[in-house]
Amino acid sequence: MKRFLIFGLIALMGAPAFAQNADATPESGVMLDIRDSENVTLSDFLWLNRLIIVFADSDRDPAFQRQMELLLERPEALLERDVIVVIDTNPSEQSEIRTILRPRGFSFVLLDKDGVVKLRKPTPWDVREISRSIDKTDLRQQELREAREAG
């Protein structure tokens, strides 16, 4: 049922297709990796990806819906920063992520590649704000330096 509601949410936002773990925006065709928390273990992403984790008590929460819209507007910026989006809208399941991060209601959490929480917000954030926060981290600064030196 939860997966069906997620599919419906993405369809309502105007995305043309939603694969099991990915979404494409109509403007760019860029795939944003969106995963359900029930199949996610945080250690699987350590040193590989940054995680944006979006919590809500229901996928009908207006803050959750707005956050998903904002993320889907500019997936390219998130992909450049190795971001995967994880959603958890069922507090009764007590996923591993929910147990570790202990959100209350809607919550936006950004984890860096080292597994450290870099940002927690009780309201939706747009990709520009998220990108700026990521770009200020030591790990992202190191990535940018290495890219300049290699290129």
Secondary structure, DSSP 8 states (H G I E B T S, - for coil): -HHHHHHHHHHHTT-S-B-SSEEE-TTT--EEEEEEGGG--GGGGTTT-EEEEEE-S-TT-HHHHHHHHHHHH-HHHHHHTTEEEEEE--GGG--HHHHHH---SSEEEEE-TTS-EEEEESS---HHHHHHHHHTSHHHHHHHHHHHHH-
